[in-house]
Amino acid sequence: MSWMPRWDGEGRDWPNRAQSRFVEAGRLRWHVQIMGQGPVMLLLHGTGAATHSWRALAPLLAEHFTVVAPDLPGHAFTAGRPAGGLSMSAMARAVGDLLRALEMKPDIIVGHSAGAAIAIRMALDGIADPQAIVGLNAALLPFPGLGAKLFPTLARLLFVNPFAPHFFARLARVPGETVRFLARSTGSRIEAAGSRCYERLFSMPGHCAGAITMMADWDLESLKRDLPRLKARLLLVHGEADAAIPLANAREAAAMVSGARLISLAGLGHLAHEEKPEDIAAVIRDFAGEG
């Protein structure tokens, strides 16, 4: 079995495949989807996901924007590792390399979960200068209580265990397990086509290893310290039924950034943008139009 997903295998009928291209930038061969016309909007998925996470939302946004959506390093069809590994700062720099290779400067960055943290890190570090950032169920603060210590410790333990990615990949191949895992861990229920994409990715040890490595080196304490320095307009959109990140975290993060806004969505989970893409697209378009 292959270590990483293959474009001619797992990607054979990938969502929005006609908009895909492969771009060499830095030490990586990026899989990136580009569609639409207008101001440049960069979409950054979360840990363990890929471009399929935007399968319905990206085409809606492409009616008004030039949408750029990469697979992040260590994930799906992007090959290679950036200098500095998969830390937040290294990922931010790597995405900056990709943007330079594409000769694009994003006016707006939309990030889901950990992708929102990368978006804000890019702005704070001067890698990008967006007018606005939208965080969808954003993972911006350390986990509350005991989880603040247990979560990164567990991720590091999994990182040093060479068998961990293979264990998770075997588990993902158990019929129905990916759907159950998504429902438990996110509080979201998505359609069968989206679940199949996650199942394909989770069944590949290399993709699982990328997600574990990213979690093991994720510095949310520094991001929390730096959040008040953010100058770009910030909108946080959060599903109230999110089983991964409490709504209280979003409220706290929004309070730390001058002028930031929070919109909560009843009945939606961590994958709210996959559950109700039309609603999320409308919220993003309205926010972008306020600038």
C-alpha positions as CSV (number, residue, x, y, z in Angstrom):
1,M,0.0,0.0,0.0
2,S,1.2,3.5,-0.8
3,W,2.4,5.8,2.0
4,M,0.8,9.0,0.6
5,P,-2.4,9.5,-1.4
6,R,-1.8,9.2,-5.2
7,W,-3.3,11.6,-7.6
8,D,-4.1,8.8,-10.1
9,G,-5.4,6.6,-7.3
10,E,-7.1,8.3,-4.3
11,G,-7.4,11.5,-6.3
12,R,-8.9,9.9,-9.4
13,D,-12.3,11.7,-8.9
14,W,-11.2,14.4,-6.4
15,P,-13.7,17.2,-6.0
16,N,-13.0,20.1,-8.3
17,R,-10.3,18.1,-10.0
18,A,-10.4,20.2,-13.2
19,Q,-9.2,23.2,-11.2
20,S,-6.2,21.4,-9.8
21,R,-2.6,22.0,-10.6
22,F,0.8,21.1,-9.2
23,V,3.3,23.9,-8.3
24,E,6.9,23.6,-7.3
25,A,7.7,26.1,-4.5
26,G,10.5,25.9,-1.9
27,R,11.0,22.3,-1.0
28,L,7.5,21.2,-1.9
29,R,5.4,20.1,-4.8
30,W,2.1,21.6,-4.0
31,H,-1.4,20.5,-5.0
32,V,-3.4,23.6,-5.4
33,Q,-6.9,24.4,-6.8
34,I,-7.5,27.8,-8.4
35,M,-10.8,29.0,-9.7
36,G,-12.9,32.1,-10.3
37,Q,-12.1,35.8,-10.9
38,G,-11.8,38.8,-8.7
39,P,-9.9,39.7,-5.5
40,V,-7.7,36.8,-4.4
41,M,-9.1,34.7,-1.6
42,L,-6.8,32.1,0.0
43,L,-8.4,29.0,1.6
44,L,-6.5,27.1,4.2
45,H,-7.9,23.8,5.5
46,G,-7.4,22.3,8.9
47,T,-5.4,19.5,10.3
48,G,-6.1,16.1,8.6
49,A,-8.2,17.7,5.9
50,A,-7.4,18.8,2.3
51,T,-8.8,20.7,-0.6
52,H,-11.9,18.4,-0.6
53,S,-13.0,20.3,2.5
54,W,-13.8,23.2,0.2
55,R,-15.6,21.1,-2.4
56,A,-18.9,23.0,-2.3
57,L,-17.8,26.3,-0.7
58,A,-14.9,27.1,-3.2
59,P,-17.1,27.2,-6.3
60,L,-19.6,29.4,-4.5
61,L,-16.9,31.8,-3.5
62,A,-15.3,31.6,-7.0
63,E,-18.4,33.5,-8.3
64,H,-16.9,36.6,-6.7
65,F,-13.2,35.9,-6.0
66,T,-10.1,34.2,-7.4
67,V,-10.0,31.3,-5.0
68,V,-6.7,29.7,-4.2
69,A,-6.9,26.5,-2.1
70,P,-3.8,24.3,-1.5
71,D,-3.3,21.0,0.3
72,L,-1.1,22.0,3.2
73,P,2.3,20.4,3.7
74,G,2.1,16.8,5.0
75,H,-1.5,16.5,3.7
76,A,-3.1,14.8,0.8
77,F,-1.4,15.4,-2.5
78,T,1.2,18.0,-1.5
79,A,4.6,16.3,-1.4
80,G,7.7,17.3,0.6
81,R,8.4,19.0,3.9
82,P,9.1,22.7,4.4
83,A,12.2,23.9,6.2
84,G,11.3,23.9,9.9
85,G,8.9,20.9,9.6
86,L,5.2,21.3,10.1
87,S,5.3,23.9,12.9
88,M,2.8,26.8,12.6
89,S,5.6,29.3,11.6
90,A,7.1,26.9,9.1
91,M,3.7,26.2,7.5
92,A,3.0,30.0,7.3
93,R,6.4,30.5,5.5
94,A,5.8,27.6,3.1
95,V,2.4,29.0,2.1
96,G,4.1,32.3,1.5
97,D,6.5,30.6,-0.8
98,L,3.6,29.1,-2.7
99,L,1.9,32.5,-3.1
100,R,5.2,34.0,-4.5
101,A,5.5,31.2,-7.0
102,L,1.9,31.8,-8.1
103,E,2.5,35.6,-8.1
104,M,-0.6,36.1,-6.0
105,K,-1.3,38.3,-2.9
106,P,-4.4,37.4,-1.0
107,D,-6.9,40.2,-0.2
108,I,-8.8,37.8,2.1
109,I,-7.6,34.6,3.8
110,V,-10.2,32.1,5.0
111,G,-8.9,29.4,7.3
112,H,-10.7,26.4,8.9
113,S,-9.6,25.2,12.3
114,A,-5.7,25.1,12.3
115,G,-5.8,26.8,8.9
116,A,-7.1,29.9,10.6
117,A,-4.1,29.9,12.9
118,I,-1.8,29.7,9.9
119,A,-3.7,32.6,8.3
120,I,-3.2,34.8,11.4
121,R,0.4,33.7,11.8
122,M,1.0,34.8,8.1
123,A,-0.4,38.2,8.8
124,L,1.4,38.7,12.1
125,D,4.8,37.6,10.6
126,G,4.4,39.9,7.6
127,I,4.2,36.9,5.2
128,A,0.9,38.2,3.8
129,D,-1.0,41.5,4.2
130,P,-4.7,40.6,3.8
131,Q,-7.4,43.1,4.3
132,A,-9.4,40.6,6.2
133,I,-9.2,37.1,7.7
134,V,-12.1,34.7,8.3
135,G,-11.7,31.9,10.8
136,L,-14.1,29.0,10.5
137,N,-14.3,27.1,13.7
138,A,-10.9,28.5,14.3
139,A,-8.3,26.7,16.5
140,L,-6.5,29.8,17.9
141,L,-6.2,29.2,21.6
142,P,-4.7,26.4,23.7
143,F,-7.2,23.7,24.8
144,P,-8.9,24.6,28.0
145,G,-8.1,23.1,31.4
146,L,-6.2,19.8,31.6
147,G,-6.5,19.4,27.8
148,A,-3.9,22.2,27.4
149,K,-1.3,19.8,28.6
150,L,-2.7,16.5,27.7
151,F,-3.4,17.2,24.0
152,P,0.1,18.3,22.9
153,T,1.7,15.6,25.0
154,L,-0.4,12.9,23.4
155,A,0.4,14.3,19.9
156,R,4.1,14.1,20.7
157,L,3.8,10.6,22.0
158,L,2.1,9.6,18.7
159,F,4.7,11.4,16.7
160,V,7.6,9.4,18.1
161,N,5.7,6.1,17.6
162,P,6.4,4.9,14.0
163,F,3.4,2.6,14.2
164,A,0.8,5.3,15.0
165,P,0.1,6.4,11.4
166,H,-0.3,2.8,10.3
167,F,-2.7,2.1,13.2
168,F,-4.9,5.0,12.3
169,A,-4.8,4.1,8.6
170,R,-5.9,0.5,9.4
171,L,-8.7,1.8,11.6
172,A,-10.0,4.2,8.8
173,R,-10.4,1.2,6.5
174,V,-12.9,-0.4,8.9
175,P,-16.3,0.1,7.2
176,G,-18.2,3.0,8.7
177,E,-15.4,4.0,11.1
178,T,-14.5,7.2,9.4
179,V,-18.1,8.4,9.4
180,R,-18.4,7.6,13.1
181,F,-15.1,9.2,13.9
182,L,-16.1,12.4,12.1
183,A,-19.4,12.6,13.9
184,R,-17.8,12.0,17.3
185,S,-14.8,14.3,16.9
186,T,-16.5,17.2,15.1
187,G,-20.2,17.2,15.9
188,S,-20.8,17.5,12.2
189,R,-22.6,15.2,9.8
190,I,-21.6,15.6,6.2
191,E,-22.7,14.0,2.9
192,A,-21.4,10.6,1.7
193,A,-19.1,12.1,-1.0
194,G,-17.2,14.2,1.6
195,S,-17.0,11.2,4.0
196,R,-15.4,9.1,1.2
197,C,-12.7,11.7,0.7
198,Y,-11.8,11.7,4.4
199,E,-11.8,7.9,4.4
200,R,-9.4,7.8,1.5
201,L,-7.0,10.3,3.2
202,F,-7.3,8.7,6.7
203,S,-6.5,5.3,5.2
204,M,-3.1,6.5,4.0
205,P,-0.3,6.4,6.7
206,G,1.5,9.3,5.2
207,H,-1.4,11.6,5.5
208,C,-2.0,10.5,9.1
209,A,1.6,11.1,9.9
210,G,1.4,14.6,8.5
211,A,-1.6,15.4,10.7
212,I,0.1,13.9,13.8
213,T,3.4,15.7,13.1
214,M,1.5,19.0,12.7
215,M,-0.3,18.6,16.0
216,A,2.9,17.6,17.8
217,D,4.6,20.9,17.0
218,W,1.7,23.3,17.2
219,D,2.4,26.4,19.3
220,L,-0.9,28.0,20.3
221,E,0.6,29.7,23.4
222,S,2.7,32.0,21.2
223,L,-0.3,32.7,18.9
224,K,-2.4,33.6,21.9
225,R,0.3,36.0,23.1
226,D,0.5,37.7,19.6
227,L,-3.2,37.8,18.7
228,P,-3.8,41.3,20.0
229,R,-1.2,42.6,17.5
230,L,-3.4,41.5,14.5
231,K,-4.3,44.5,12.3
232,A,-6.4,42.8,9.6
233,R,-10.2,42.7,10.1
234,L,-11.1,39.4,11.7
235,L,-14.4,37.5,11.6
236,L,-14.8,34.2,13.5
237,V,-17.6,31.9,12.4
238,H,-18.3,29.1,14.8
239,G,-20.7,26.2,14.9
240,E,-22.3,25.9,18.3
241,A,-22.3,22.1,18.2
242,D,-18.5,21.9,17.6
243,A,-17.3,18.9,19.5
244,A,-13.6,19.8,18.9
245,I,-13.3,23.5,19.8
246,P,-15.7,25.1,22.4
247,L,-17.6,28.2,21.3
248,A,-16.1,29.8,24.5
249,N,-12.7,29.6,22.8
250,A,-14.0,31.6,19.9
251,R,-15.5,34.2,22.2
252,E,-12.2,34.6,24.1
253,A,-10.2,34.9,20.9
254,A,-12.6,37.5,19.4
255,A,-12.3,39.6,22.5
256,M,-8.5,39.7,22.2
257,V,-8.5,41.3,18.7
258,S,-9.6,44.9,18.3
259,G,-12.8,45.1,16.2
260,A,-13.1,41.3,15.7
261,R,-16.5,39.9,15.3
262,L,-18.0,36.5,16.1
263,I,-20.9,34.8,14.4
264,S,-22.2,31.6,16.0
265,L,-24.2,29.0,14.1
266,A,-26.8,26.9,15.8
267,G,-26.9,23.2,15.1
268,L,-23.6,23.1,13.2
269,G,-20.4,21.4,14.2
270,H,-16.7,21.8,13.5
271,L,-17.2,21.2,9.8
272,A,-19.9,23.8,9.5
273,H,-18.6,25.0,6.1
274,E,-19.1,21.4,4.8
275,E,-22.6,21.1,6.3
276,K,-24.0,24.5,5.1
277,P,-21.6,25.8,2.4
278,E,-24.3,28.2,1.0
279,D,-24.7,29.9,4.4
280,I,-21.0,30.2,5.0
281,A,-20.4,31.6,1.5
282,A,-23.0,34.3,2.2
283,V,-21.4,35.2,5.5
284,I,-18.0,35.5,3.9
285,R,-19.2,37.5,1.0
286,D,-21.0,40.0,3.3
287,F,-17.9,40.4,5.5
288,A,-15.7,40.9,2.5
289,G,-18.0,43.5,1.1
290,E,-17.7,45.6,4.3
291,G,-14.1,46.4,3.7
